[in-house]
Amino acid sequence: MATVYKRTAHRWNLIALVTGAVVLAAASFWLLQLVNRSGEALQADANKNEPDYIVENFSIVRMSAAGVPRYIISGAKLTHRPVGDWSDVEAPLVQNLEPGRPPMVIKARRARILHDDDEVHLLDKVRIERAASAAGERLLMGTEALTVYPDQDLMRTALPVRMEIGGATVTGTGMTFDNAKRTLNMASRGRAVYPPKPR
């Protein structure tokens, strides 16, 4: 009788061991599948924002309702990302061409265009030049970051700015410049130096 109990106990131990091994194998397989799926999902997310097109030596011309060119955005290279609909630009150049407004050129080392919001964020050595016209003197401006709203002909920065208007020099931190209305607002620490009056 004792031998029968020993055999039965041995069988139960063996069944428990095999069952545990099967459960462990199934759990390991499930965990491996979960890790693989997570890795694939992360890779898919990473690939979603891979560039969908890259254009070198490009120009984008925005036309007015009357069919007249309003402005041109050009650059050495444009890399578009589909998620968020934005583009990185190397050596960007923004030119205002709209009749009735003083022509202006803005250059920088790089930029990001937010297509949905109609914003151009220019970065690194931003330089602005507005030619002299009957409406005003020549303007030169420099800063390290500038947000341009081309459709509104408006520019903003929160960083230090240096401007030369005619013979005067204006410096300050933070600026809003409306080229359409010909207004300039300095946020803080504005300082203007005018050339001496001729005698």
Residue pairs with C-beta under 8 A, 6 or more apart in sequence:
48 82
48 83
49 81
49 82
49 83
49 84
50 81
51 79
51 80
51 81
52 80
52 81
52 82
53 80
54 77
54 78
54 79
54 80
55 77
55 78
55 80
56 76
56 77
56 78
57 76
57 77
58 74
58 75
58 77
58 78
59 72
59 73
59 74
60 72
60 73
60 74
61 69
61 71
61 72
62 69
62 70
62 71
62 72
62 73
62 150
62 151
63 69
63 70
64 70
64 98
68 97
68 98
68 99
69 97
69 98
70 96
70 97
70 98
70 150
70 151
71 94
71 95
71 96
71 97
71 98
71 150
72 93
72 94
72 95
72 97
73 89
73 92
73 93
73 94
73 113
73 120
73 150
74 92
74 93
74 95
75 89
75 90
75 91
75 92
75 93
75 111
76 89
76 90
76 91
77 89
77 90
77 91
78 87
78 88
78 89
78 113
79 87
79 88
79 89
80 86
80 87
81 87
81 88
84 114
85 114
85 115
85 116
86 112
86 113
86 114
86 115
87 112
87 113
87 115
88 110
88 111
88 112
89 110
89 111
89 112
89 113
90 109
90 110
91 107
91 108
91 109
91 110
92 106
92 107
92 108
92 110
92 111
92 120
92 122
93 105
93 106
93 107
94 105
94 106
94 120
94 122
94 148
94 150
95 103
95 104
95 105
95 106
96 102
96 103
96 104
96 105
96 150
96 153
96 179
97 103
98 153
101 153
101 179
101 180
102 130
102 131
102 133
102 135
102 136
102 179
102 182
103 130
103 131
103 133
104 128
104 129
104 130
104 131
104 139
104 179
105 128
105 129
105 130
106 122
106 126
106 127
106 128
106 129
106 146
106 148
106 155
107 125
107 126
107 127
107 128
108 122
108 123
108 124
108 125
108 126
108 127
108 146
109 123
109 124
109 125
110 122
110 123
110 124
111 120
111 121
111 122
111 123
112 120
112 121
112 123
113 119
113 120
113 121
114 120
114 121
118 149
118 150
118 151
119 147
119 148
119 149
120 147
120 148
120 149
120 150
121 145
121 146
121 147
121 148
122 145
122 146
122 147
122 148
123 144
123 145
124 144
125 142
125 144
126 142
126 143
126 144
126 145
126 146
126 157
127 140
127 141
127 142
128 139
128 140
128 141
128 142
128 146
128 155
129 138
129 139
129 140
129 141
130 136
130 138
130 139
130 179
131 138
132 138
135 182
136 165
136 182
137 165
137 166
138 164
138 165
138 166
139 163
139 164
139 165
140 163
140 164
141 161
141 162
141 163
141 164
141 177
142 161
142 162
142 163
143 157
143 159
143 160
143 161
143 162
143 175
144 159
144 160
145 157
145 158
145 159
146 155
146 156
146 157
147 155
147 156
147 157
148 154
148 155
149 155
149 156
152 178
152 180
153 178
153 179
153 180
154 176
154 177
154 178
154 179
154 180
155 175
155 176
155 177
155 179
156 175
156 176
156 177
157 174
157 175
158 173
158 174
158 187
159 173
159 174
160 171
160 172
160 173
161 170
161 171
161 172
161 173
161 174
161 175
161 186
162 169
162 170
162 171
163 169
163 170
163 171
163 184
164 170
167 194
167 195
168 192
168 193
168 194
168 195
169 192
169 193
170 186
170 190
170 191
170 192
170 193
171 189
171 190
171 191
172 186
172 187
172 188
172 189
172 190
172 191
173 186
173 187
173 188
173 189
174 186
174 187
174 188
175 184
175 185
175 186
175 187
176 184
176 185
176 187
177 183
177 184
177 185
178 184
